[in-house]
């Protein structure tokens, strides 16, 4: 699933580890989502949306 997580993360100058810590997941999970090798669960997608204060549809594009 295409997403804007890398773009949003770098705009805040967060590393993958920083974002992972904020979301309670591993850095590898963030990397897999950013490279579109893994689609996040719905609860994780909601956490990402809340963290960036955006709608899920503004971050993820099926």
C-alpha positions in Angstrom: 0.0 0.0 0.0 1.4 3.4 -1.0 1.9 5.8 1.9 3.5 9.1 2.8 5.1 8.0 6.1 8.7 8.6 5.0 7.8 12.1 3.7 5.9 13.0 6.9 8.6 11.5 9.2 11.5 13.3 7.5 9.5 16.6 7.6 9.6 16.3 11.4 13.3 15.3 11.3 12.5 12.0 13.0 14.5 8.8 12.4 12.8 5.5 11.8 13.7 4.6 15.4 12.1 7.9 16.7 8.9 7.1 14.9 8.9 3.5 16.0 9.3 4.6 19.6 6.4 7.0 19.3 4.2 4.2 17.8 5.3 1.4 20.0 6.7 -0.7 17.1 10.1 -1.8 15.9 12.3 0.2 13.5 12.0 -2.7 11.2 8.2 -2.3 11.1 8.6 1.3 10.1 11.1 0.4 7.4 8.8 -2.3 6.0 5.8 0.1 5.9 7.8 2.8 4.2 9.1 0.4 1.6 5.6 -1.0 1.1 6.6 -4.5 2.1 4.1 -4.5 5.0 0.6 -3.0 5.4 0.0 -1.7 8.9 -2.9 -3.1 11.0 -5.9 -0.8 11.2 -5.1 0.1 14.9 -1.5 1.0 13.8 -2.8 3.1 10.9 -5.0 5.0 13.3 -2.1 5.6 15.6 0.0 7.0 12.7 -2.9 9.2 11.6 -3.3 10.6 15.1 0.4 11.2 15.5 0.6 13.2 12.3 -2.8 14.8 12.9 -4.0 13.7 9.5 -6.8 11.5 8.1 -5.8 7.9 7.3 -6.7 8.6 3.7 -4.2 11.5 3.6 -1.4 9.1 4.6 -2.3 5.7 3.0 -3.4 5.2 -0.6 -4.7 1.7 -1.5 
